[in-house]
Amino acid sequence: MNIDRLDQNYLKALTVLYVEDDDETRVQFSEFLQRPIGTLITAVNGAEGLQAFIDHSPDIVVTDILMPVMDGLTMADEIRALSPSVPIVVITAFEQTDYLMKAISIGIDKYVTKPVNSFLLFECLLECAHRLRAEQQLKLQHKREIQDVWSKHNKIIATLAGGIAHDYNNMMHAVLGCATLAGSEAENGDGKYLAMIEQYYEESKKLARTLILIGMGTDENMMRGDLMPHVLHVTRNVLFNTDIDLILDYAAETPDVTFCAYQMELVISNLVTNAVEAMPGEGILRLSARTIFITEDYNLPLESGNYLQISLVDSGSGIAPEILPHIFEPYFSTKERGLQKGMGLSLALCHTIILRHGGFISAESTPGAGTKFQIWLPLAE
């Protein structure tokens, strides 16, 4: 089956809105259009056509220009505001430059003059169907990529849970050993092992809270509001008593997002802490935020829509190219393993939390030139 045949079959499943004020012309081309398409909706002027578009959401719009009540180009402009990507084919007996230029400025896909050649109109519809079919295939591919990200996310969750349980078991064994030794040291007043028990206990509480965080998701304690005050508060707390300069670049108020304050503060705390460790002396940390409309062109595993993009850029040592692809993997760490750091959970947790908020997190880095973390979170509806 060739491309034209695929497009013809696809065209038969589509709905077309045809707007024409002349009764004879409308009847004539309605009979023609009903054959190659799936469903035909007709209207006698731009106002009726606009309402029909709102009511039925057709896949393609075919319209005359000069009509009473509302002309075709005005209707097309209104439709473009509602659906920027719907194909629009204009049919008119006028060839003046001003109509053509206005049609171009609106974003009309095809421009056909009267008397209309039925073959040319059919070719226009086929081209529209070809574009729609290609866009559908891209959306399906994009959806599969999102599903693949979630599949990997679920594997991360399983690995995290197993790793935390393993660490927790080791920690409790250490507590048990210290408790045994503490009894023998009590006679001479040495409190070393008791102090170790207390340290292990505090670390086990942190680990348990992490395990609870992974298990509970984002259903509890969700709020809607401006996230940036939380981000700034945590960032300044982590940078307190350091020689790192903080540079801010975002509006006084940013659009609302839906988030769990504790989880998002944990994400920012981990990212800023990593930045501080990458700049052991003095350095610069840039915090910026902006609203961005994500489409498939961005090549991100996100649904199309408006997002808050948060960027944290440090002037530290950067991340080696062979390490960068693995930094969001659970229990991957270049730090020394121990109680206080090197557990290898922080960035994996960040990744998990952001995904559960419907967003995405990425990292870019060049050795010796710093690291840039970016977070995208969907704006609250």
C-alpha positions in Angstrom: 0.0 0.0 0.0 1.5 3.3 -1.1 1.4 6.6 0.8 -1.6 8.0 -1.2 -3.6 4.9 -0.4 -2.8 5.2 3.3 -3.8 8.8 3.3 -7.1 8.0 1.5 -8.0 5.4 4.0 -7.1 7.8 6.8 -9.2 10.6 5.2 -12.2 8.3 5.3 -12.1 8.3 9.1 -11.9 12.1 9.4 -14.6 14.7 10.0 -14.7 17.8 7.7 -16.5 21.1 8.4 -17.6 22.8 5.1 -18.8 26.4 5.4 -20.4 28.0 2.3 -23.2 30.6 2.1 -24.3 29.8 -1.5 -26.9 27.0 -1.4 -26.2 25.6 -4.8 -22.4 25.5 -4.3 -22.8 24.0 -0.8 -25.0 21.2 -2.1 -22.7 20.5 -5.1 -19.5 20.2 -3.0 -21.2 18.5 -0.1 -22.0 15.6 -2.5 -18.4 15.6 -3.6 -16.9 15.8 -0.1 -19.1 13.1 1.3 -17.5 10.4 -0.8 -13.8 10.6 0.3 -14.3 11.6 3.9 -15.9 10.0 7.0 -18.3 12.7 8.3 -19.3 16.0 6.7 -20.7 18.9 8.7 -22.0 22.0 6.9 -22.7 25.6 7.9 -24.0 28.6 5.9 -21.8 31.4 7.4 -18.7 31.9 9.6 -20.7 32.3 12.8 -22.5 29.0 12.3 -19.2 27.4 11.2 -17.4 28.6 14.4 -20.2 27.1 16.6 -20.1 23.9 14.6 -16.3 23.7 15.1 -16.8 24.2 18.9 -19.6 21.6 19.0 -18.0 18.9 16.8 -14.2 19.5 16.8 -13.7 18.5 13.1 -10.4 17.4 11.8 -10.3 19.6 8.7 -12.1 22.9 7.9 -13.1 23.9 4.3 -14.5 27.4 4.0 -15.6 30.2 1.6 -14.3 33.7 2.4 -17.0 36.2 1.7 -20.1 35.3 3.7 -22.8 37.1 5.7 -22.7 37.5 9.6 -19.0 36.4 9.8 -16.6 35.9 6.8 -14.5 32.9 6.4 -11.2 34.5 7.4 -12.6 35.9 10.6 -13.9 32.4 11.4 -10.6 30.9 10.5 -8.8 33.3 12.9 -11.2 32.3 15.7 -10.7 28.6 15.0 -6.9 29.1 15.0 -7.2 30.6 18.5 -9.1 27.5 19.6 -7.0 24.9 17.8 -3.7 26.1 16.3 -3.0 23.0 14.4 -6.3 22.1 12.6 -5.9 22.2 8.8 -7.9 25.0 7.1 -8.6 25.1 3.4 -10.0 28.3 1.9 -12.2 28.4 -1.2 -12.9 31.8 -2.8 -13.7 33.4 -6.2 -11.4 36.3 -5.2 -7.7 36.4 -5.9 -6.9 39.9 -4.5 -3.6 40.1 -2.7 -5.1 41.5 0.5 -7.2 38.3 1.0 -4.2 36.1 0.3 -2.0 38.0 2.7 -4.6 37.9 5.4 -5.0 34.1 4.9 -1.3 33.7 5.1 -1.1 35.7 8.4 -3.9 33.5 9.9 -2.0 30.4 8.9 -4.4 29.0 6.2 -3.0 25.6 5.0 -4.5 25.7 1.5 -6.0 28.3 -0.8 -8.2 27.2 -3.7 -9.9 29.6 -6.2 -13.3 29.2 -7.8 -14.4 27.6 -10.0 -13.0 24.8 -8.0 -11.3 21.9 -9.6 -12.6 18.9 -7.7 -9.3 17.0 -8.2 -7.3 19.9 -6.7 -9.6 20.1 -3.7 -9.3 16.3 -3.2 -5.5 16.7 -3.4 -5.7 19.4 -0.7 -7.7 17.2 1.5 -5.2 14.3 1.0 -2.3 16.6 1.9 -4.2 17.6 5.1 -4.9 14.0 5.9 -1.2 13.1 5.3 -0.2 15.8 7.8 -2.7 14.7 10.4 -1.7 11.1 10.0 2.0 12.0 10.5 1.2 14.1 13.6 -0.8 11.2 15.0 2.1 8.8 14.5 4.4 11.3 16.2 2.0 11.6 19.2 1.8 7.8 19.5 5.6 7.6 19.4 5.7 10.4 22.1 3.2 8.5 24.2 5.3 5.3 23.9 8.3 7.3 25.1 6.4 8.6 28.1 5.3 5.0 28.9 8.9 3.9 28.6 10.0 6.5 31.1 7.3 5.3 33.5 8.4 1.7 33.0 11.9 2.7 34.0 10.6 4.7 36.8 8.8 1.7 38.2 12.0 -0.3 38.0 13.7 2.5 39.9 11.1 2.3 42.6 11.6 -1.5 43.0 15.4 -1.0 43.2 15.0 1.8 45.7 12.8 -0.2 48.0 15.1 -3.2 47.9 18.2 -1.0 48.5 16.7 0.9 51.4 15.5 -2.3 53.0 19.0 -3.7 52.7 20.6 -0.6 54.2 18.0 -0.5 57.0 18.7 -4.1 57.8 22.5 -3.4 58.0 21.8 -0.4 60.2 19.7 -2.4 62.6 22.4 -5.0 62.8 24.9 -2.3 63.8 22.5 -1.0 66.4 22.1 -4.5 67.8 25.9 -4.9 67.9 26.4 -1.6 69.7 23.7 -2.4 72.2 25.4 -5.6 73.0 28.7 -3.8 73.5 27.1 -1.0 75.4 26.2 -3.3 78.3 29.9 -4.3 78.8 31.1 -0.7 78.7 28.5 0.7 81.2 30.7 -0.3 84.2 33.6 2.0 83.3 31.4 4.9 82.2 32.5 4.9 78.5 29.5 6.1 76.4 31.1 5.6 73.0 28.8 2.8 71.9 25.7 4.4 73.3 26.5 7.5 71.2 26.9 5.3 68.2 23.5 3.7 68.9 21.9 7.2 69.0 23.6 8.1 65.7 22.4 4.9 64.0 18.9 5.5 65.3 18.8 9.0 63.9 20.0 7.8 60.5 17.5 4.9 60.5 14.7 7.5 61.1 15.8 9.3 58.0 15.9 6.1 56.0 12.5 5.1 57.2 11.1 8.6 56.2 12.6 8.1 52.7 11.0 4.7 52.4 7.6 6.2 53.4 8.1 9.0 50.9 8.7 6.5 48.1 5.6 4.5 49.1 3.1 7.3 49.6 3.6 9.0 46.3 2.1 12.5 45.9 -1.5 11.9 47.0 -1.1 13.4 50.4 -0.3 17.0 51.5 -0.6 18.4 48.0 -1.1 22.1 47.6 -1.6 24.6 44.8 0.4 27.8 44.7 3.6 29.6 43.9 6.5 27.1 44.3 9.4 29.6 44.0 9.2 30.9 47.6 9.7 27.4 48.8 12.6 26.9 46.4 14.3 30.1 47.4 13.8 29.4 51.2 15.5 26.0 50.9 18.2 27.2 48.6 19.2 30.0 51.0 19.2 27.6 54.0 21.6 25.2 52.2 23.9 28.1 51.1 24.0 29.7 54.6 27.6 30.0 55.8 29.1 29.2 52.4 31.0 31.5 50.0 28.7 30.8 47.1 26.9 33.7 45.5 23.2 33.2 44.6 21.9 34.9 41.4 18.2 34.9 41.0 16.4 35.3 37.6 12.6 34.9 37.8 9.5 37.0 38.2 8.2 38.2 41.6 5.2 35.8 41.1 5.3 32.6 39.0 2.2 30.6 37.9 0.7 28.1 40.3 1.7 24.5 40.3 0.3 21.6 42.3 3.0 20.2 44.6 3.9 18.5 47.9 5.9 21.1 49.8 8.0 18.6 51.7 8.9 16.5 48.7 9.7 19.5 46.5 11.8 21.1 49.3 13.7 17.7 49.5 14.4 17.9 45.8 15.7 21.4 45.9 17.8 20.6 49.0 19.4 17.7 47.4 20.2 19.6 44.2 21.6 22.6 46.0 23.6 20.4 48.3 25.2 18.7 45.3 26.0 22.1 43.9 27.7 23.1 47.1 29.8 19.9 47.2 30.8 20.7 43.6 32.0 24.1 44.7 34.1 23.5 47.8 35.5 27.0 47.8 33.6 30.0 46.4 31.3 29.8 43.5 28.1 31.0 41.8 24.7 29.3 41.8 22.1 30.7 39.4 18.4 30.0 40.1 16.0 30.9 37.4 12.4 30.1 36.5 10.1 30.7 33.6 6.8 29.5 32.0 7.3 27.5 28.9 4.8 25.7 26.5 6.2 22.2 25.8 5.5 20.5 22.5 6.8 17.3 20.9 9.5 19.4 19.3 11.2 19.7 22.7 11.9 16.0 22.7 10.9 15.6 26.3 8.8 12.8 27.8 6.0 15.2 28.7 2.5 15.8 27.4 2.1 19.1 25.5 1.1 22.0 27.7 2.3 24.8 29.9 5.1 24.1 32.4 7.1 25.9 35.0 10.8 25.4 34.2 13.2 25.8 37.1 17.0 25.9 36.4 19.8 25.5 38.9 23.2 26.2 37.3 26.4 26.0 39.4 30.0 27.0 38.5 31.5 23.8 40.0 33.7 21.0 38.7 31.0 19.5 36.5 30.2 15.8 35.9 32.3 13.5 33.7 30.5 12.4 30.5 30.7 8.7 31.4 29.0 9.4 34.8 26.3 11.9 33.6 23.9 9.2 32.1 23.8 7.3 35.4 23.3 10.0 38.0 19.5 9.4 38.4 20.0 5.7 38.9 19.4 4.4 42.4 22.4 3.7 44.5 24.7 5.1 41.9 27.2 7.4 43.6 30.8 8.6 43.2 31.0 9.5 46.9 32.4 7.4 49.7 29.7 5.2 51.2 28.9 6.0 54.7 26.2 7.1 57.1 26.3 10.8 56.4 26.7 10.8 52.6 27.2 8.5 49.6 24.0 6.6 50.0 23.3 7.2 46.3 19.6 7.9 46.8 19.4 11.7 46.5 19.2 12.2 42.7 17.1 9.0 42.2 14.7 10.3 44.8 14.6 13.7 43.0 13.8 11.9 39.7 11.0 9.9 41.4 9.4 12.9 43.1 9.4 15.0 39.9 7.9 12.2 37.8 5.2 11.7 40.4 4.4 15.4 40.1 3.8 14.9 36.4 7.1 16.6 35.5 10.6 15.8 34.4 14.2 16.5 35.5 17.4 16.6 33.4 21.0 17.4 33.9 23.6 18.9 31.6 27.3 19.2 32.5 30.7 19.8 31.1 33.8 18.9 33.2 35.3 22.1 34.6 32.3 24.2 33.5 29.6 23.4 36.0 26.3 21.6 36.0 22.8 22.6 35.0 19.7 20.9 36.5 16.4 21.6 34.9 12.9 20.8 36.3 9.7 21.0 34.4 6.4 20.9 36.4 2.9 21.2 34.8 1.0 24.4 35.7 -2.1 24.0 37.8 -5.2 23.9 35.7 
